[in-house]
Amino acid sequence: MKYDSLLYEIGLIFLIFAVSYTGVIIYKLTFIIKEKKAIWVIPFLSVVMLFIALISHIYANFFVIPELEKTIGLLSAQSMKQQENFKLITMAINNIKNTLLLLKTFSFTCFLLASLFLTFTTSIYIKWITK
C-alpha cells in the first residue's frame, strides 16, 4: 500500500472528527440563541457522507487495486501467442479501471455533498445570529 493513500485516509478521519465537533458546537450554539430548529443534524449528515467516502477509498485501496495488480501480472505472464487470453485479460483490466473510476467519482461526490451540507448549515446559523 502506498503512503499517500494512507495519509489521505488518516486526514479524512481527522476531517470526520472535525465535522462531528462542528455539529456539536452548532447544537450548543442553537440553544444559546434559543432557536428550536435542528440544523445541528446537517453536519452529522456531512459526517456520514465523509465516512462513506472513507469506506469507498479503503475498498479501492485494499481490494480493487490489488486485483488490478494481480491482473496486470497475469497479462505480463501470458505470451503474445495466446490472443484469446490476452483479450480476456485486457477486458478484465478495463473493467477494474472502470470500477476504480466509479469509486473515485463516488468519493468526490460524497465530498461535494458533505461540503454543501456544511456550507448550508453555517449559512443558516449566520443568518440567525445576524437578525
C-alpha angles and dihedrals in degrees: 000000000000121000095229092063091047090052089048091053093047090049090050091052090053090048090052090054092047093051090047089053089049088056091052092049092049088049091054094043093052089059091050092055090040095238114157099200117103102229089144087081092068095068088053088055085055089053090053091050092049091048090052089050089051092050092049091050092049090048091051093048100044102034115017101040094048088050089052091050091049092049092049088051089055090051093054091046093054119088121235089242092074100069094167093057090043091056093047092051093048089050089052090050091051091050091052091047090052090050090052090049091051092049090050092049091047092050093050090047089054089051090050093050092046092052092046091051092050093046090050092051095049093045091053092048092049089050090053096050094046094058 
